[in-house]
Amino acid sequence: MSFSKEIETLQAIVKRLESEPMPLEEAMELFEEGMAKAQQCRAFLEQARQKVILLSEGGNDSGGTAWNPLNEEETVS
């Protein structure tokens, strides 16, 4: 499943938990499913972050410093 689909599913779970009265057992099942989806999303984001770090190094010897798009000291010429 894609990241977008996982987030949509997680949002639907949160909405159900917040808005619908339900038995505790059902709420716990949804909560567990939501936590699993959240972990999958975190893992996807971590992989994306690592990929950005690798790509932003661009073959130079930057010492593994992560790219910071908000760093005003670096300018593109």
N, C-alpha and C positions, 0 to 999 in steps of 0.2 A: 504494500500500500504506500502511496505517496505521503510526503510530509503534510501537504495540504489536507488530504483526506483524514489523516491521523488527528490533526488539529480540529477539524470539523467534528469528528467523532468525540473527541475530548470535550469540546464546547457543548455538544448535545448532552453528554453525560452530566456535566456541571449544571446545565440548565434544568435537567430533570431532577437532580438532587436538590437544587435550590427551590424549585417551584412545585413539585408534586409530593403530596403526602404518600408515604409508602411504608410497608412493613420494614422493620430493621434489617431483616435478612436480605431483602431485595436492595436496600440502600447499601449494605455492606458489599454485596456483589458488584453493584455499580461503582462504588468507591474503589474496589480492587481493580476493576477494569480500567477506570480512569487513571489510577496510579501507574498501571502498566503502559497505557498510552502515553502518559507524561514522560515516563522513562524512555520510551522509544523516540519521542520527539527530542528529548535532551541528547540522546545518542546521535541522532541525525544532525542536530545543530553543532555538536562537538566535532563530528566528522567534517562538516562544512567549514567550521572555523579552522581546523587543521589544514584543509585544502587551501583556504585563503592564505594562510601563513606560508605554505609551501610555494604557492603561485606568486605571492608578493615578493618572495626572495629573489625571483627572477634570475637565478644563476649567479648572483653576486654574493660575496661573503659578508652577509649582514649579521652573522652570528646568531641567527635564529630569532631576531627581533620581529615581533608581530607588527604588521602594518596597522597604523592608526590613522584612519581617514580624517580625524579631527586635529591631527598634529599640524599646526600652522607653520612650523619651521620649514617643512618640506614643501617646495614648490615645483610644479611641473613646468619645464621650459620648452 
